[in-house]
Amino acid sequence: MHSQHGPAIHAVPRAASMTKVACALCLLFWQPAASQASAPGRPLGTPSGSLDFEIEGVVFHNRSLGLDRAFDVLGHQCSPGRAQPESPADRLTYTPNRYWPANAKVARTALVVAVGGPPQRFQQHMEVSWFGWREEFLARLAHSTSVIMLLDAEYNDSTAEVAATLQLVPVDCSEHEKACKAAEALDAGYTLYMVDAAEAKQPIVVLLGRAAFPAPWWISRNGSTEAELVASDWHTPHCRTSYLATKSLNWHAHHMFRQLRVLDYFDFWMKLGDNVRWADKFPGDITHHLAAKHRIFFHTGLRHESDLDCIGLWRHGASKPVRLYLDSESNRCGRVLWPAAEQQPWFTDDSQVFAAEFAGGWLGFWTAPEVLSYGLIWSNFPGGTWEYRWGDQQFWKSALGLFDDGSHVEDVSYVRAGPDPDDVDDGRSHKYLNILHLG
């Protein structure tokens, strides 16, 4: 089995006392590799194609190996049957949940858009931004990218209002019956639409649906409701972030990768903030670039958090969830384990985070069982999300540093740059991507 970016090796034999369930799952998902892989992400497995579908030439093919469905069993460094690295044995590794795309030209990306809370704010932003999204961004990537748009089920009984605002064109289910039924069966159900963009060479498919974004346990424990919390103008004690914004950031960080089965049909994911406007045609093909260069994450620059109150626990050396995860895995394995990015400044400097407006990565990494296992610790860490407003920025950096040394991370800050490629100041207009400071 190929583990992270190293050579393929055979599984280490385990004692017969291991649980039957764990062993059965390992036998189901794991096989010894016959040869060394030439690119990251070459575990053996057979993604199910029973629910594959097609819309106007856009093929949705299941690419997941299913390891994420048993991450609680397979997601530890010493899980039964898990291939162990040859060297160095003291560095954390992950098990890819995808084959790396054999041909970069057929790789697929999901742009995941979460409409948290009432949709009015999102629709107001989209009235300003949607034309640029459609014509300057999505039209350039139609051959590789589809949109997954999710509305908070707590606030929305229908997706029709958003579809009308964005002028989405419904897919004719009489002509695409299999596709419509497959989309309806995924997660809480999706309705299929297409975006009518002037320069798109292929249809831009949108899967529009509703999702239950997890609310924190302490709301009901305190005898309250989410509606009461929103009405009270609640904000995180530190960093002063609203409840709905914090909830959305937390979902994008970790829950998204555990919750969405629709992501099984994609190699990569992207996030684009609803306060982002594209000012010019997107330069190049980000999906082809990631696949060809074997990148597991891309971002538009590192930022320094100037407000230490917003950093919270992160300013005390390595973050506490990282330490907890390292201690837990070291105890389980009986040896000291270290992050893959140990001593890397971008990982050890807790005042730095990746810009969050436009980012994405390889789902083989982000749905790997080890990454999901860490995400569970991170998401539930006391005082994190709901006190210090931890979100996707903090999760991305800590997860990447645990399992990758940074050599498979790509900085695409050129899409934010003005005349000077190093100029990524949000206070000025940029050539491609601008941040709109809307309410």
C-alpha positions in Angstrom: 0.0 0.0 0.0 1.2 3.4 -0.9 1.4 5.6 2.2 1.5 9.3 1.7 4.2 10.2 -0.9 6.6 7.3 -0.2 7.1 3.9 -1.7 4.6 1.1 -1.7 5.1 -1.5 1.0 3.4 -4.6 2.4 1.2 -4.5 5.4 2.8 -5.5 8.7 1.3 -8.7 10.2 -0.8 -8.1 13.3 -1.6 -10.2 16.4 -4.6 -12.4 16.2 -6.2 -10.6 19.1 -7.1 -7.6 16.9 -10.9 -7.2 16.6 -12.6 -9.1 13.9 -14.4 -6.0 12.7 -11.2 -4.1 12.2 -9.5 -6.9 10.4 -12.5 -7.4 8.1 -12.6 -3.7 7.2 -8.8 -3.8 6.5 -9.1 -6.8 4.3 -11.9 -5.1 2.4 -10.0 -1.8 1.7 -6.3 -2.8 1.8 -4.2 -5.0 -0.4 -0.4 -5.2 -0.6 1.1 -3.2 -3.5 3.1 -5.0 -6.2 5.3 -2.1 -7.2 6.4 1.4 -6.2 4.0 4.2 -7.3 5.3 7.1 -9.3 2.9 9.8 -7.9 1.3 10.4 -4.5 -1.9 8.5 -3.8 -1.7 5.0 -5.3 -3.5 2.7 -2.8 -5.1 -0.3 -4.3 -8.9 -0.4 -4.2 -11.9 -0.4 -6.5 -14.3 2.6 -6.4 -17.9 1.6 -7.0 -19.3 2.7 -10.3 -22.9 1.5 -9.7 -24.2 5.1 -9.3 -22.2 6.8 -12.0 -24.1 9.2 -14.1 -23.7 11.7 -17.0 -25.2 15.1 -17.9 -24.7 16.5 -21.4 -21.2 14.9 -21.7 -20.2 15.7 -18.1 -19.5 12.3 -16.5 -19.8 11.8 -12.7 -17.7 8.8 -11.8 -17.2 7.6 -8.2 -13.5 8.1 -7.3 -13.5 7.4 -3.6 -11.9 4.2 -2.2 -14.3 4.3 0.8 -11.6 4.5 3.5 -13.4 7.5 5.0 -16.4 5.4 5.9 -14.3 3.5 8.5 -11.9 6.3 9.5 -12.6 5.6 13.2 -11.0 2.1 12.7 -8.5 2.8 9.9 -7.5 6.4 10.9 -4.7 5.6 13.3 -1.0 5.3 12.6 -1.0 1.8 14.1 -4.4 0.6 12.9 -4.5 -3.2 12.2 -3.5 -3.9 8.6 -2.4 -0.4 7.9 0.8 -0.2 5.9 3.7 1.2 7.9 6.3 3.6 6.4 9.8 2.2 5.8 11.5 5.5 6.8 11.3 7.7 8.7 9.1 5.7 11.0 8.6 8.5 13.5 6.8 10.8 11.0 3.1 10.8 10.6 1.7 9.5 7.3 -1.7 9.3 5.7 -3.5 6.7 3.5 -4.9 8.3 0.3 -8.6 7.8 -0.2 -8.3 8.3 -4.0 -6.1 7.0 -6.8 -4.1 9.9 -8.1 -5.7 11.0 -11.4 -3.9 9.0 -14.1 -4.6 11.8 -16.6 -4.7 15.3 -15.4 -7.1 16.2 -18.2 -9.9 14.1 -16.8 -9.6 15.1 -13.2 -12.7 16.6 -11.6 -13.1 19.4 -9.1 -16.1 20.3 -6.9 -16.6 24.0 -6.0 -18.4 23.6 -2.6 -20.5 26.6 -1.6 -22.2 26.6 1.8 -25.0 29.1 2.3 -25.1 29.2 6.0 -28.2 30.6 7.8 -30.9 32.6 6.0 -30.0 33.0 2.3 -30.6 36.7 2.0 -27.0 37.7 2.8 -25.7 35.2 0.2 -28.1 36.4 -2.4 -27.1 40.1 -1.8 -23.4 39.1 -2.3 -24.1 37.1 -5.4 -26.0 40.0 -7.0 -22.6 41.7 -7.1 -20.3 38.7 -7.6 -22.2 36.1 -9.6 -21.5 37.5 -13.1 -17.8 37.3 -12.4 -18.1 33.8 -10.9 -20.0 32.6 -14.0 -18.2 34.3 -16.8 -14.6 34.8 -15.5 -14.2 31.7 -13.4 -16.7 28.9 -14.0 -16.8 29.3 -17.7 -13.1 28.9 -17.9 -13.2 25.6 -15.8 -16.5 24.1 -17.1 -14.6 21.0 -18.5 -13.3 20.1 -15.0 -15.5 21.8 -12.4 -19.0 21.4 -11.1 -20.7 23.4 -8.3 -22.1 21.8 -5.1 -24.3 24.5 -3.4 -25.8 23.7 0.0 -28.3 25.7 2.0 -28.7 25.4 5.7 -31.6 23.0 6.2 -32.5 24.8 9.5 -33.5 27.9 7.5 -34.5 26.7 4.0 -37.5 24.6 3.0 -36.8 25.3 -0.7 -33.9 26.0 -2.9 -36.0 27.7 -5.6 -35.3 31.2 -4.4 -31.5 30.8 -4.7 -31.9 29.1 -8.1 -33.9 32.0 -9.4 -31.4 34.6 -8.1 -28.6 32.9 -9.9 -30.7 32.2 -13.0 -29.9 28.5 -12.9 -31.4 26.3 -15.6 -33.1 23.1 -14.4 -31.8 19.9 -15.9 -34.5 18.1 -17.9 -35.1 14.9 -15.9 -37.1 13.3 -18.6 -33.9 13.3 -20.7 -31.5 12.7 -17.7 -33.6 10.3 -15.6 -30.6 8.4 -14.2 -28.7 11.5 -13.3 -31.6 13.1 -11.5 -32.3 9.9 -9.5 -28.7 9.5 -8.6 -28.4 13.2 -7.4 -31.7 12.8 -5.5 -30.2 9.8 -3.7 -27.0 11.5 -2.6 -26.8 13.1 0.9 -30.1 14.9 1.6 -30.9 15.0 -2.1 -29.8 17.4 -4.9 -31.6 19.1 -7.7 -29.6 19.4 -10.9 -29.2 22.7 -12.7 -26.9 24.1 -15.3 -25.3 27.6 -15.5 -25.8 29.4 -18.7 -22.3 31.1 -19.3 -21.5 32.8 -22.6 -18.0 31.3 -23.1 -18.4 27.9 -21.5 -17.3 25.1 -23.8 -19.2 22.5 -21.7 -22.2 22.7 -19.4 -21.5 24.0 -15.9 -23.4 21.6 -13.7 -24.8 22.7 -10.3 -26.0 20.3 -7.6 -28.2 22.4 -5.4 -29.4 20.9 -2.1 -29.8 21.3 1.7 -27.6 20.1 4.5 -27.8 19.9 8.2 -24.8 21.9 9.3 -24.0 20.5 12.8 -24.9 22.8 15.7 -22.8 22.7 18.9 -24.0 20.4 21.7 -24.0 23.2 24.3 -27.0 24.9 22.8 -29.5 22.2 23.8 -27.6 21.5 27.0 -28.1 25.1 28.0 -31.8 24.7 27.3 -31.7 27.0 24.3 -32.3 26.8 20.6 -30.3 27.8 17.5 -33.0 30.4 16.6 -32.7 32.0 20.0 -28.9 32.1 19.8 -29.1 33.9 16.4 -31.7 36.3 17.7 -29.6 37.2 20.7 -26.7 38.5 18.5 -24.3 36.0 20.1 -20.6 36.2 19.1 -17.6 34.2 20.0 -16.0 35.6 23.2 -12.7 36.0 21.3 -12.4 37.3 17.7 -16.1 38.5 17.9 -17.5 36.3 15.2 -21.3 35.7 14.7 -22.8 32.3 15.4 -23.8 31.6 11.8 -20.3 32.6 10.5 -18.6 30.4 13.1 -20.8 27.5 12.3 -20.1 27.8 8.6 -16.3 28.1 9.1 -16.4 25.0 11.3 -18.4 23.0 8.7 -16.0 23.9 5.9 -13.1 22.9 8.0 -13.9 19.3 8.9 -17.6 18.3 8.7 -17.8 18.8 5.0 -15.3 16.0 4.3 -17.2 13.6 6.6 -20.7 14.5 5.6 -20.8 14.9 1.9 -21.1 11.6 -0.1 -21.4 13.7 -3.3 -17.6 14.4 -3.0 -17.0 10.8 -3.9 -17.5 11.9 -7.5 -14.6 14.3 -7.5 -10.8 14.3 -7.2 -10.4 17.9 -5.8 -12.4 20.4 -3.9 -12.4 24.2 -3.9 -13.9 26.8 -1.6 -14.7 30.3 -2.8 -16.0 32.9 -0.4 -19.2 34.7 -1.3 -17.4 38.0 -0.8 -15.0 37.2 -3.7 -15.4 38.9 -7.1 -13.5 37.8 -10.2 -12.3 40.9 -12.1 -10.8 39.1 -15.1 -10.7 35.7 -16.8 -9.2 33.1 -14.4 -5.7 32.3 -15.6 -5.3 28.7 -16.5 -6.8 25.4 -15.3 -6.4 25.0 -11.6 -7.6 21.3 -11.7 -5.1 20.3 -14.4 -2.4 22.2 -12.5 -3.0 20.4 -9.2 -3.2 17.0 -10.9 -0.1 17.5 -13.0 2.0 18.8 -10.1 0.7 16.4 -7.5 -0.6 19.1 -5.1 -2.8 18.3 -2.1 -3.6 21.9 -1.3 -3.6 25.3 -2.8 -4.0 28.7 -1.2 -3.6 32.4 -2.1 -1.0 33.4 0.5 -0.1 33.1 4.2 -1.4 35.8 6.5 -0.2 36.9 9.9 -3.0 37.1 12.5 -2.2 40.5 14.1 -4.9 40.1 16.7 -3.5 37.7 19.3 -6.9 37.5 20.9 -8.1 35.7 17.8 -5.3 33.2 17.8 -6.1 32.0 21.3 -4.6 28.7 22.1 -2.6 28.7 18.8 0.0 31.2 20.0 1.4 28.8 22.6 3.8 26.8 20.3 2.2 23.9 18.5 -1.5 24.0 18.8 -3.1 22.0 21.6 -5.2 19.8 19.3 -2.0 18.9 17.4 -0.3 18.0 20.7 -3.2 15.9 21.8 -3.3 14.1 18.5 0.4 13.4 18.6 0.3 12.2 22.2 -2.7 9.9 21.4 -1.1 8.3 18.4 2.3 8.0 20.1 0.6 6.2 23.0 -1.3 3.9 20.7 1.9 3.0 18.7 4.3 2.9 21.6 6.8 5.3 20.0 7.2 9.0 19.7 5.6 10.4 16.5 6.3 13.8 15.0 4.5 16.0 12.4 5.7 15.6 8.8 6.3 19.4 8.8 8.3 19.5 12.0 10.6 22.6 12.0 8.9 24.1 8.9 8.2 27.8 9.7 4.8 27.9 8.0 3.7 25.1 10.4 5.4 26.1 13.6 4.5 29.8 13.5 1.0 29.8 14.9 0.4 33.5 14.0 0.3 32.5 10.3 -2.8 31.1 8.5 -3.7 30.4 4.9 -6.0 32.9 3.2 -9.5 31.4 3.2 -11.3 33.2 0.4 -10.1 30.9 -2.4 -8.5 27.5 -1.5 -8.8 23.8 -2.2 -7.1 20.5 -2.4 -7.0 16.8 -3.2 -9.8 14.7 -1.7 -7.4 11.8 -1.5 -5.8 13.7 1.4 -8.7 15.5 2.9 -10.9 12.4 3.2 -8.0 10.1 4.3 -8.9 8.3 7.4 -6.0 9.7 9.4 -6.9 13.3 8.5 -10.5 12.7 9.4 -9.4 11.1 12.7 -7.4 14.2 13.6 -10.3 16.4 12.4 -12.6 14.8 15.0 -10.1 15.9 17.8 -9.8 19.3 16.3 -13.5 20.0 15.8 -14.4 18.9 19.4 -11.4 20.5 21.2 -12.7 22.6 24.2 -12.5 26.3 23.7 -11.6 26.1 20.0 -14.3 26.8 17.5 -16.9 28.3 19.8 -14.6 30.4 22.0 -11.7 31.4 19.7 -13.6 31.1 16.4 -11.3 28.4 15.0 -12.3 27.7 11.4 -11.0 26.3 8.1 -7.8 28.4 8.2 -6.6 26.8 11.4 -7.7 23.3 10.5 -6.1 23.4 7.0 -2.7 24.4 8.3 -2.5 22.0 11.2 -3.8 19.0 9.2 -1.3 19.7 6.4 1.6 20.1 8.8 0.8 16.8 10.6 0.9 14.7 7.4 2.8 16.6 4.7 6.1 18.6 4.8 4.7 21.3 2.6 6.2 20.1 -0.7 2.8 19.3 -2.0 1.2 22.6 -1.1 0.9 25.3 -3.8 0.8 29.1 -3.4 -1.4 30.6 -6.1 -1.4 34.1 -4.7 -0.8 35.4 -8.2 -4.6 35.4 -8.6 -4.7 38.1 -6.0 -1.8 40.1 -7.2 -1.8 43.6 -8.8 1.1 44.8 -11.0 3.6 43.5 -8.4 3.3 39.7 -8.1 4.2 40.0 -4.4 1.4 42.5 -3.7 -1.5 40.7 -2.2 -2.8 43.6 -0.1 -6.6 43.3 0.3 -6.8 47.1 0.4 -6.3 47.5 -3.4 -7.8 46.2 -6.6 -6.1 43.0 -8.0 -5.9 41.7 -11.5 -8.1 38.7 -11.0 -9.6 38.2 -7.6 -10.9 41.0 -5.4 -12.3 40.7 -1.9 -15.6 42.7 -1.4 -16.0 44.0 2.1 -19.7 43.6 2.3 -21.9 43.3 5.3 
